[in-house]
């Protein structure tokens, strides 16, 4: 895919979203939350070791180097990330566990790098440019897919690595029963699946009392089939950024950190 060049007053940050099947990246115009060039996607190498994934990330950075130059890069991983260190691995090689990913990637790429959990990045994207834009309360962004990802945002600040899909409910890991993969695996009707989602979101709501719940993941494109079946205290709405959310949120977080460091 060719990339569409747009002129900006300053260089723009790059967001890269590392997934189990594909690694996607694009520079992001943070004034609008739109890509500043066509997204580049490269298949995730198998096995998805740190060395192999880093080589793909480097290709994406090189592709957009003229637009980002010295600007920050935000990179998502399907993992818990604390202080730049990877603590878990989901849909990515276990060799990432214990890796000081921010330090390693910053050195390799020659840019300041922020590494963040993929659901957290999607949540930040929705907060600033999507369904939770300018919301001042407590927002839960929940992604329904192979598992259940979660991002918790309080007064515009991210509470990282919440992992709410792994709550134990009725003796089961919640995502095993309520993720979109469970609907597919068990061939559940929308109504039957909504019953499980009702149980899950009611439990989360009793623990956290969010002011707004935003539901993302690929199934959010069919939100009209299941969101109206849910009855919660908080409004529950579909995410707006779809597959762009991780890239946009990662770029926003990287830029925010870079700008804070310059002050």
C-alpha positions in Angstrom: 0.0 0.0 0.0 1.4 3.4 -1.0 1.4 6.1 1.6 -0.3 9.4 1.3 2.0 12.2 2.4 0.4 15.2 4.1 2.3 18.3 5.2 2.1 19.3 8.9 3.6 22.2 10.8 5.6 19.7 12.9 6.5 16.1 12.6 3.9 13.7 13.9 4.2 10.7 16.3 4.0 7.1 15.1 1.7 4.5 16.5 2.3 0.8 16.1 -0.1 -1.9 17.1 1.4 -5.4 17.6 -1.3 -8.1 17.2 -1.3 -11.9 17.0 -1.7 -11.9 13.2 -0.6 -8.5 12.0 1.6 -5.5 13.0 0.1 -2.2 11.9 1.5 1.3 12.0 0.7 4.9 10.9 1.8 8.4 11.8 -1.1 10.2 13.6 -2.2 13.8 13.4 -3.1 14.4 17.1 -5.2 17.5 16.3 -7.8 15.2 14.7 -6.9 11.6 15.7 -6.6 10.8 12.0 -3.8 8.9 10.3 -1.4 11.2 8.5 -0.6 8.5 6.0 -2.0 5.2 4.9 -1.6 2.5 7.5 1.1 -0.1 6.8 0.4 -3.7 7.9 2.9 -6.5 7.9 2.1 -10.1 9.0 3.3 -10.9 12.5 6.2 -13.3 12.3 5.9 -16.8 13.7 7.2 -17.4 16.2 6.7 -13.8 17.4 10.0 -13.5 19.3 11.3 -10.1 20.4 14.0 -10.2 17.7 11.6 -11.1 14.9 8.8 -8.6 16.0 11.4 -5.8 16.4 12.6 -6.3 12.9 9.1 -5.8 11.6 8.6 -2.8 13.8 11.9 -1.4 12.4 10.5 -1.8 8.8 7.4 0.2 9.7 9.5 2.9 11.3 11.8 3.2 8.3 8.7 3.4 6.0 7.5 6.5 7.8 10.8 8.0 8.8 10.4 11.1 6.7 7.2 12.1 8.5 8.2 11.2 12.1 11.9 12.0 12.1 12.8 12.5 15.8 9.3 12.2 17.1 8.1 9.7 19.7 6.8 6.2 18.8 4.1 4.5 20.7 3.9 0.7 20.5 1.2 -1.6 21.8 1.8 -5.2 22.9 -0.8 -7.8 23.9 0.7 -7.9 27.3 0.8 -6.3 30.7 3.6 -3.7 30.6 4.9 -2.0 33.8 7.6 0.7 33.7 8.6 -0.4 30.2 9.0 -4.1 31.1 6.7 -6.8 29.6 5.2 -9.0 32.4 2.8 -11.3 30.5 2.3 -12.5 26.9 -1.0 -13.1 25.1 -1.0 -14.1 21.4 2.7 -13.3 21.3 5.8 -15.3 22.1 6.6 -16.0 25.7 10.1 -14.7 25.2 8.8 -11.2 25.7 8.1 -11.9 29.4 10.7 -10.0 31.5 11.9 -8.0 28.5 12.8 -4.4 29.1 11.0 -3.6 25.9 11.0 0.2 26.0 14.8 0.3 26.5 15.4 -2.3 23.9 13.2 -0.7 21.3 14.3 2.9 21.9 17.9 1.8 21.3 17.1 -0.2 18.2 14.8 2.4 16.6 16.6 5.6 17.5 13.4 7.2 18.8 11.9 7.7 22.2 9.5 4.7 22.6 6.5 4.2 24.8 5.3 0.6 25.2 1.8 0.1 26.4 -0.8 -2.7 26.7 -3.0 -2.9 23.6 -6.3 -2.4 25.4 -5.0 0.6 27.3 -3.9 2.2 24.0 -7.3 1.6 22.5 -9.0 3.1 25.6 -6.9 6.2 25.3 -7.8 6.5 21.6 -11.5 6.3 22.4 -11.1 8.8 25.3 -9.5 11.5 23.1 -11.1 10.9 19.7 -13.9 8.4 20.0 -16.9 7.4 22.0 -15.5 8.6 25.4 -14.2 11.9 24.0 -13.9 14.6 26.7 -15.7 12.5 29.2 -14.8 13.7 32.7 -15.9 10.7 34.8 -14.8 7.1 35.2 -14.8 5.3 31.8 -14.4 1.6 31.2 -13.4 0.7 27.7 -13.9 -3.0 27.1 -12.7 -4.9 24.0 -14.5 -8.1 23.1 -12.5 -10.5 20.9 -10.4 -13.6 21.6 -10.4 -12.4 25.2 -11.8 -9.4 27.0 -9.4 -6.4 27.2 -10.0 -3.5 29.5 -8.9 0.1 29.9 -9.9 2.1 32.9 -9.8 5.9 32.6 -10.5 8.2 35.5 -10.9 12.0 34.8 -8.9 11.5 31.6 -6.0 9.6 33.2 -5.3 6.0 32.4 -5.2 3.4 35.2 -3.0 0.8 33.4 -3.1 -2.9 33.1 -6.4 -3.6 34.7 -6.9 -7.0 33.1 -10.6 -7.1 34.0 -11.3 -9.8 31.5 -9.7 -12.2 34.0 -12.1 -11.6 36.8 -13.4 -14.9 38.2 -17.2 -14.9 37.9 -19.3 -18.0 38.8 -16.1 -20.1 39.1 -14.8 -19.2 35.6 -12.3 -16.7 34.1 -14.8 -14.2 32.7 -13.4 -14.0 29.2 -13.7 -17.8 28.8 -17.5 -17.4 29.0 -18.2 -13.9 27.8 -15.6 -13.1 25.1 -16.7 -13.0 21.5 -14.6 -16.1 20.9 -17.0 -17.9 23.3 -19.9 -16.8 21.3 -18.3 -18.3 18.2 -17.0 -21.4 19.9 -20.4 -22.3 21.4 -22.5 -21.0 18.5 -24.4 -18.8 20.9 -27.3 -16.7 19.7 -27.0 -12.9 20.3 -29.6 -13.2 23.1 -27.7 -16.0 24.9 -24.4 -14.2 24.6 -26.0 -11.0 25.9 -27.0 -12.9 29.0 -23.4 -13.7 29.7 -22.4 -10.1 28.9 -25.0 -8.9 31.3 -23.6 -11.0 34.1 -20.0 -9.8 33.3 -20.8 -6.1 33.0 -23.1 -6.1 36.1 -20.3 -7.6 38.1 -17.7 -5.1 36.9 -20.2 -2.3 37.5 -20.8 -3.4 41.1 -17.0 -3.2 41.6 -16.1 0.0 39.9 -19.3 2.1 39.3 -18.2 3.5 36.0 -20.0 6.5 34.5 -19.7 5.2 31.0 -18.9 1.8 29.4 -17.5 1.7 25.8 -17.4 -1.6 24.0 -14.8 -2.2 21.3 -13.3 -5.1 19.4 -14.4 -6.3 16.0 -17.9 -7.3 17.2 -18.7 -3.7 18.1 -19.5 -3.3 14.4 -22.6 -5.4 15.2 -23.4 -3.6 18.5 -27.0 -3.1 17.6 -27.5 -6.9 17.9 -26.4 -7.1 21.6 -26.0 -3.7 23.3 -29.7 -3.0 23.4 -30.2 -6.3 25.3 -28.0 -5.1 28.2 -29.5 -3.3 31.2 -26.9 -1.5 33.3 -26.7 1.6 35.5 -24.1 3.3 33.2 -24.7 4.1 29.6 -23.0 1.4 27.4 -22.1 2.4 23.8 -20.1 1.1 20.9 -16.5 2.2 20.3 -16.0 4.5 17.3 -12.3 4.2 16.2 -12.5 0.4 15.4 -9.1 -1.0 14.4 -7.5 2.5 14.5 -7.9 2.9 18.2 -4.6 1.1 19.3 -2.5 3.0 16.8 -4.0 6.4 17.7 -3.9 5.8 21.5 -0.3 4.6 21.3 0.8 7.7 19.4 -1.1 10.0 21.8 0.5 8.4 24.9 4.0 8.5 23.3 3.6 12.2 22.4 2.2 13.1 25.8 5.2 11.5 27.5 7.6 13.2 25.1 6.1 16.6 25.6 6.2 16.2 29.4 9.9 15.3 29.2 10.7 18.5 27.3 9.2 20.7 30.0 
